[in-house]
């Protein structure tokens, strides 16, 4: 990927760890100048990556920060996430904060970046989730927000064409430094990985490589697209439940 984004400035929101850090590293390897922004700096320094402390839920702070950049060629809306919280297990305000982080914040940053991106004829990459296209018990509001994000990206791609390209990476399960908290240690990770047709969870570098592609000139005609990054998806449960298919491989 060396040199594919040389001379471009890329901003990754929430890019201090996990998927975001993997994206930032890939952009650096592709030759871009990279900034990440979040409330707290990365626990482990990211070589070649600049950091700015920004509360991305503070809209004034977002516009001040992004508007103060000298230019911007690539925006990666990576910030997001949600705790496990059944619908009946939290009040409306807590659910609303999940929507704000995963849908309103990417919209805010995109609007703040629009003039920069228009001048540069740049691109936006939204980091979506398979939770936006399948039932997500325990993270239903997160899934709804990610579904909204994918739709927002498609509409944004039409409204901002031909000056700015907008695409979504629809990400499945990724092996990050916090994965063991979600999947129950190494045994749990191995068991979950066996449910993925590719035989493993994604690595953050996989998501980074796809981000570089979508931001590069090779993807100059790709806009309004959703690229599935889920290793083949999920094996349908009925295949294992149906008697006719038992032992059939």
N, C-alpha and C positions, 0 to 999 in steps of 0.2 A: 504493500500500500504506500510505500515511500514516495513522497512527492505529489501525490494526487491532489492534495489540498494546499500545496505550498502557496504562501502569500495571503491566505485567508484567515480571518479571525472568527473563531467559533466560541460560543457560549453554551455551557452545559449547566442546566439548573439542577441543584441537588447532586452535583457530581463528585461528592467527596468520598464515596465508598460504593461497594457493590457494583451494580450495573452502571451507574453513572461514572464511577471511576474507570471502569473498563472502557466506556465510551471515550472518556477524556484521553486515556492512554492511546487508544487507536487513532484518535484525531491528531495527537502529537506525532505518532509514527507516520501519519500521512502528510506531515509537513505543515499542519495548521498551527497558528498561534492560538492557544486554548486558555479560556477562563472558566472557572467553575464558581458558582455562587450558592451559598447556603447560610444557615444561621451560625454554624460552627465549622471551623477548619477541619480538614481531613486529619484523622488520627495518625495516618501514615502519609508522609509527604509524597506527592505525585510529581515525579521529575518532569520539568518543562511545562508544568501547569500552574497558572496564576490563580489565586483565590481572592474572592471578595465576600465579605460578610454582609448578607442581605437577608432580611426577613421577607420571604417571597409572598407572604400574605398581606404585607403592608404595601398597598398599591402606590402610594406616594413614593415610598423608598424604591420600589421597582422602577417607576418611570424616571426618577432622578438618576438611578444607577445606569439603566440601559441608555437613557438619553444622553448621558455623559460619556459614553463610549465613543472613540474616534470613528469607528465604523463597525459593521457587523455583517458577516457573510453567511454564517450558519448558526441557527438557533436549535438546540436540542432540548425540548421540554421533557426532562427526565423526572423531575421532582414528583413524588407521590408516595402512596402506600396507605396501609390501614391496619389497625389491630384486628384480631379476631373478635367480632362483636355481633352476635345474633340480633336480628331486628328488634326483638323485644327486650334486649339486654342493655339498651342505651337510650337516652332521651334524644329528642329531635335535634337539640343543639349539637350533640356529639356527632350525630350522623351528618348534620349540615357541614361540620368542619371537614369531614372526609370529602364531601363534594367540593368544598372550597379548595382544598389542597390539590385534588386530582383533576378538576375541571376548570374552576374559575382561575386558579393561579396560572396554568398554561395559557389561558386566554389573555390574562393580564400581561404576561411577559411578551406574548406574541404581538399584542397591540402596541406595547411600548417599543418593540423592535421593528415595527413595520416600516418606518421611514428609512432606517438603516438598510433593511433587507431589500426594499424597493430600489434604492440607489445602487446596491450591489448586485441586483438580480440574483439574490441569494435563495436560501431554502430553509424550511422549518422541518424538523423531524420530531414527531410526537412519539413518546414511548407509551404505547398502549399495553393492553393485557388480554389474554384469552378469557379472563374473567368478564370482559365486556361482551362476550358472545356466547357464553354458556351459563347455566345456573351457578351461583356462587354463594351457597349457604354459609353463613358466618361472616361473609364480606359482601353482602348483597349491595350495599350502598356504594362500595368501592367499584363493584362490577358495573353498576348503573352509571357511575361517573366516567369509567373508562369507555363504556359504550357511547356516552355523550361526547367524549374526547375524539373518538374515531369519526363520528358524524361531523363534529366541528371542523376537523381537519379536511374532510371532503368538501364541505361548504366553503371553507377558507381558501382551498385550492382553486375554486371557481371564481370567487370574488377577487382574489389577489392575482389571478393570472393576467397577463403572462409574466409579470414582473417577479413574483415569488412562487416557488414551488413548495407544496406542503404535502407530506406523506406521514404515514403511521407505521411504526414497527409494532406488531401485535405479538407480545412476548409471552412465552410460556414459563415453565419453571426454570429457574437459574440457580446454579450453585455459587453462592456468595459466602462471605465470611460469617453471615448470620443464618445461613440455611439450617444449621443444626437446631436452632431455636424453633423452627417451624416444623421440621420433619423428624425430630427425635434422635439426633446423633447419627453416627455413621451407618448403623443398621437401618435406621429409618430412611436415610438418604439413598442407600442401595436399593431398598424396597421400592421407593418412589421412582428411582431411575428406571427400574425394570418395567414400569408402566408406560414409559415413553418409547415409541417405536424406534427411535434412534439409539436407544439403549443407555442414554445418559441424560442428565440435566444439561442445559446450556451453560457455557462459561461466559462471564462478562465480555471476554474478547470476541465471542461470536456476535454479540449484540453490537459491539464496537465496530466490527468489520462491516456489518450491514448498514450501520449509520454512515460510515465513510462512503460506502457505495451510493447511498441515497443523496448524500451531500455533494457528490462528485459530478464532473461533467459527463461521465458515462451514463448518468441517470437524468440527463438534461430533458428528456421527453416524458419522464415519470413524475406525475403530480396527481394528487387525489387518490393515491394507491394505499392499500393496506398489505404489508408484507408479513406473512405468518412466520414467526420464529419460535416454533414449538416442537421441533424434532419429529414432526409427523402427527402430532396431536395426541389423542388419548384413545386407547383401545376401547371400543364400545363394550360396556359391561354385559350386555345380553349375549355376546359371543361366548363368554365363559359360563354364563348361566344356562344357555340353551343345551339340552341333552344331546341334540343332534350334532353339536360341534365339539363335544368333549372328546379329547384325544385327537382332534383333527389338526392340531398345530396352529 
